[in-house]
Amino acid sequence: MSESSITVLLRQLRTHEAEIAWAHFLDEYGPLIFRVIKYFESDPDDAADCFQFVCEQLVKDQFRRLRQFKPDGPASFATWLRAVVRNLCLDWRRKQYGRPRLFRSIERLSLLDQEVFRCVHERGQPEREALESLRPRFPELTLADISQAVERINRTLTASQTATLRARASTASRSSNHETSGDFLSDPAASPETLAIEKEKLDLLRRAINRLTQDQRMILRLRFEEALTLEEIARLLQRGNAQRADREIKNALSALRSEMNSLGAIAGGKDPHPSVKVKWEESV
């Protein structure tokens, strides 16, 4: 859907045609929303419940979240929507499994600092993304305010508290792992031996991907599954520019090769499955 079309659609959400516009929206963007959810929730039942939660939040307050999109902003609607759904997935997980209690030292800080702590230190949001999340509650908030709050929080955190936050992030990363979609086409006339080799390739690739960091998996999925441009990835992940996004993609691919090597994908210095590497790299 073109940016002009989505602008018309979002405008219709304010009118008596809102129900029709919402149905059209789900037709167009439902699959995208579900793909983002599947990144966080591999269990089908959890994914379905999370999808319902995301839709409820998007509809809430007469589609307030959707109407916050700025057509003249730096990101396309699809890129912006992915970020919104990602945050809602995190909200759903906290709703299901509970929000960790704030450290007492953080509870003594201002309400703004506490909310910045939740966004940046618990959710792992970049500062600019945290700014967009908090602006509805703090309309005068600036990026400089966020940075200053992060500095105050970092001065407050002890070494053990920092370690606790890292452990929580590691647990969340492991719980969000799931198998890659594996959309590799195989020859329908291939022999059973060939099909077995192809399955072995995919199994190795999936295992290697699940050993990457959450950031590495995310940037590879955005590039190769969502087919985002380097510019879109840089905007979505706050990487500054396309060159930096490109470097991180190449670093993630290098890490993927190393993981496959450690899993036995490469033997005697020779790669027996070069097509696996090509599948990921051919779009870079």
C-alpha positions, 0 to 999 in steps of 0.5 A: 500500500502506498504512503498516500493510500495509508494516509487516506486509510488512517483518515477514514479511522476518524470517520463513520467508515472506521469499521470498514477502514479497520477491516481493510487495514487488517487485510493489508497489514495483518500478515506483517503484524503476525510476522513480528509477533512470531519473532517473540512468540513461537507457541501458536496459542501465545502468538494468537493471544498476542495478536488479539492483544495487539489488535485491541491496543491498536483499536483502543481510544479510537485508533490513537496509536495508528493516528500518531503516524506522521506521513512526513516523518523519517520512516515508512508506515510499514517500518513505523508499524513494526516498531509499534507492534514490537513494543506491544509484544513486549507489553503483552509479555509483561502482562502475561509474566509480570513486570519486574519490581523496580529497584528501590534506588530507581523508585526514589527517582522521579516518575519520568526517570522511572518510565525511562528506566522501564523503556531503556533498561527493561525493554531495551529501547533506543533513546529515540524510540523511548522518546516516542513511547513516552511523549503521549504522557510527557508532551514536552519531553525532548531527546536531551531529557531522555539522555539526561535521565539515562545518565541519572539512572546509570549513576544510581544503578549498582554493579549487581543491579546492572548484572541483574538487568543483563540476566533478565535481558538474556532470559527474554532473548532466549524465550523469544527464539524460534525457528526461521521460516525456512522458505527455501524452495526445493526441487520437487524431483529431488531424490530422497538423499538430496532432500535429506541434505537440504533438511540438514542444511536448514537444521544447521542454519536454524540452530546457528541462527538461534545461537546469535544475539537477539540484535543479530537475529533481528537485523538479519530477519529485517533484511532477509525475511522482511526485505527492508532496505538498509535505510529502513533498517537504519531508521527502525533500529536507530543505527544512524545511517545505511552504512552502519546497518550494512556493517552490522548485517555483515558482522551478523553474517560473519557470526552466523558462519562462525556458529555454523562452523562450531556446529560442524557445518564446516569440516576440514576448512571446506564448506560442504553447504555453500548454498546456506551462506548464499541464501543469506548473503545474496541480497546484501 
